[in-house]
Amino acid sequence: MDARKQPWRRISHVGRADFRQRIRSRKVLAVLAVIAYLGYLVNVGSVEIFYQDSSGDQLVQYTGEPTSAYVGLTAGVTGATVLFLTGYYLLGGSLERDQRTDVDRLVASTGISTRELLLGKWLSHVGYVGVVLGTLGTAAVINHLIHGTGTTDPIWILGPIFLLGVPVGCLVAGVTLLFQSTDRFSGTVGNVTYFLAATITTVAVLATTDGYARTEIPLWLRLSDTIGMLVTADLTYDALRSVWPGYDGTGIASFGAGASSAEIVRFHWDGSAWPLWFYANRTGLAVLGLVLTAVAAVPYDRFDSESSSDGKGLVARVRHSVPSIRSDSSGEAAVANVGDTTLTPVTDRTAGGLGRLVLQELRLLVRGQPWWWYAGAAVIGIVGITGSAATEATVTVAAMWPIFLWSSMGSRPSRHRMMPFIVSSKQPYGQLVAEWIAGVIVAVAFFGVSLWPAVADTGAGGAVVLIGAVLFAPSLAQALGYWSGTRRLFELAYLLLWYIGPLNQVPRLDFAGATSKTIGTTTPLVFGGIGLAALVAAFTHRYRKT
């Protein structure tokens, strides 16, 4: 049987091998535990699809009874939302893992083409999405037996979950492979870009739809819906009108926890036919993910598994192609003089001290960023020092900008295979302390220039906010980096917290002090305490390794 005539066979083998490797990770259990908990929240009403009427004196919230159809629809929207906003971080890492373990060198020596390799990776990602959605569906079915209303119908629970979630997973898998195949977007830049793009896309679609009546929403807007909020309006409209006759169909449903002070009115929805445009929408998402995977084969260089700090520019390529430009004219002469070379004997292995180590860690944090990052940091510093912009805006931007530096903390020794050398050294905790101090220096620089007006105006209250922010961010980055071995967990957690807290001015989650409401409250103390606990967790990880 000619293997060259069976590309799909090779693709399936790549997908199966990558899927098995992914499932064997203990981190998957933690992810599935969180997903299963979401299945519980959907059934007990902590996560709902609801409509709100604020025309009267009392806010009224209309939501569905926990029937099988309603639970399935809510769980489906939940799964699609989780995958669209966080799926990039759940699926990412397979190409990086191959490079880290030198599997890419082995695969490059085989007859598998780049496109076949990436399509196999895409199948693996989609398979993992199926496991995640299957866990969500199983948890929803089990919890509906306990907390639900009416007969538990697995078809109506599992069907919407996979209809809404799988196409989103296909799309995110394609975006993930495209970003990770491109040098510019394979690291923190890609992680931040995806989060902002996914968030802005979701908010833009929902905000644009809000001005239309249900029957007047343009087809192009329906086809751009990723998480499935537009289809919920079509499916639940008649059931909603049965308890809210005055509803004119303007706007769409909301999704989340709702308002705790609202009067709850429940409608009964047992399921209905899904509109045809929804199937076109889901098919388009899946096909787009497949197309992006095929496009990823263009920038992906499977033979270049080594990253260099010299960059990929023209000068670096010339230097690489002409390695002897700075060497002696005779290679033999260089070899002959090797025996005459002497090294300075090491008499004090404790020379240098912590200060020198901190300086080196700070250099590792700061160097290697693109030019626009340094330009942005300079602008933040100038704007912050001069006070030429509102403190809220300056703090919000200053809290996000150092993520490109902090994200490498903790995970760098593992990614560069330096951990065995560090833990076997005479002072295994020295590098950890130096790395943390370097991260704190970065935090002081960014939070200091942005928060100094608040500190000057409020005194001790503003200083507490500054100290809490300085302790929290680098400590969390280091702890999550050590325990996860990757930068993605910190980037996802930090970006979500930054989006809800500083950006949207939620005081309880504003760790950076972007809103003055955190001054004089326990919020900075809580985040400072979390930072200290994270630092202890980092030391615990190092203790386990020594």
Sequence and secondary structure as in RCSB ss.txt:
>XXXX:A:sequence
MDARKQPWRRISHVGRADFRQRIRSRKVLAVLAVIAYLGYLVNVGSVEIFYQDSSGDQLVQYTGEPTSAYVGLTA
GVTGATVLFLTGYYLLGGSLERDQRTDVDRLVASTGISTRELLLGKWLSHVGYVGVVLGTLGTAAVINHLIHGTG
TTDPIWILGPIFLLGVPVGCLVAGVTLLFQSTDRFSGTVGNVTYFLAATITTVAVLATTDGYARTEIPLWLRLSD
TIGMLVTADLTYDALRSVWPGYDGTGIASFGAGASSAEIVRFHWDGSAWPLWFYANRTGLAVLGLVLTAVAAVPY
DRFDSESSSDGKGLVARVRHSVPSIRSDSSGEAAVANVGDTTLTPVTDRTAGGLGRLVLQELRLLVRGQPWWWYA
GAAVIGIVGITGSAATEATVTVAAMWPIFLWSSMGSRPSRHRMMPFIVSSKQPYGQLVAEWIAGVIVAVAFFGVS
LWPAVADTGAGGAVVLIGAVLFAPSLAQALGYWSGTRRLFELAYLLLWYIGPLNQVPRLDFAGATSKTIGTTTPL
VFGGIGLAALVAAFTHRYRKT
>XXXX:A:secstr
  GGG HHHHHHHHHHHHHHHHHTSTHHHHHHHHHHHHHHHHHHTSSEEEEEE SSSS EEEEE   HHHHHHHH
HHHHHHHHHHHHHHHHTTHHHHHHHTTHHHHHHTSS  HHHHHHHHHHHHHHHHHHHHHHHHHHHHHHHHHH SS
   HHHHHHHHHHHHHHHHHHHHHHHHHHHTSGGGSSHHHHHHHHHHHHHHHHHHHHHHTTSBGGG  HHHHHT 
SSSHHHHHHHHHHHHHHH TT   BS  EEES  TTSEEEEE        HHHHHHHHHHHHHHHHHHHHHTTT 
 TT     TT SSHHHHHHHH TTTTS S HHHHHHTGGG        TTTTHHHHHHHHHHHHHHTT  HHHHH
HHHHHHHHHHHT S HHHHHHHHHHTTHHHHTTTTTHHHHTT HHHHHTSS TTHHHHHHHHHHHHHHHHHHHHH
HHHHHHHHTHHHHHHHHHHHHHHHHHHHHHHHHHSSSHHHHHHHHHHHIIIIITT GGG TT  SGGGTTSSHHH
HHHHHHHHHHHHHHHHHHHH 
